Amino acid sequence: MNVEPFINLRKSICFSILFLISIYCSGQETIDYKVHANIIYRFTKYIEWPETDENNNFVIGVLGDSPLNDELKDLTGNKQVGNRKIVVRKFNTVGSFAGCSILFISEEESTELKRITEMTRDKPVLLITENTGLAKKGSCINIVIVNERLKLEINKNNIISRNMNIASELLKLATIVD
């Protein structure tokens, strides 16, 4: 089997993530959640979840009021992860995130990170946050703005402890934290 097209596709996706991150300048007061949505969708190409029932949906949860919810719905409307349809669900309160493969925790809900980490411990849920320092406090991937640039902080240990794997290409684009 020729793996060259697969390698080229992964490189192409990797460069598109890098491009999205590099073009984002925060000269504005607001965050461009279209960029966030695109980056989060691209994570599905670089994170490997344990095998599950292929009949289940791939759920991306958004905790709290965030424009990201609508942006993710628009972006992922007819997309899949493998054979699983992507479904975006909004959660207004900390509770059952059963079935979530990705959970984005909005800045306003970030004070609940410790509780959410405990609730999802040992479950293959990729926790994504957007507030400085949260990758060290339980998040798997933290999207932050540093020097007017969008940056990724990845806590590889948090991802591995949740029985997921992360591609080295994504690690190269981020700051690794413990």
PyMOL commands that set and color helices and strands:
alter all, ss='L'
color gray80, all
select helices_A, chain A and resi 4-23+33-46+68-76+107-119+134-136+156-161+168-171
alter helices_A, ss='H'
color red, helices_A
select strands_A, chain A and resi 47-48+58-63+80-81+84-91+100-105+126-129+141-146+149-154+165-166+175-176
alter strands_A, ss='S'
color yellow, strands_A
deselect
rebuild
show_as cartoon
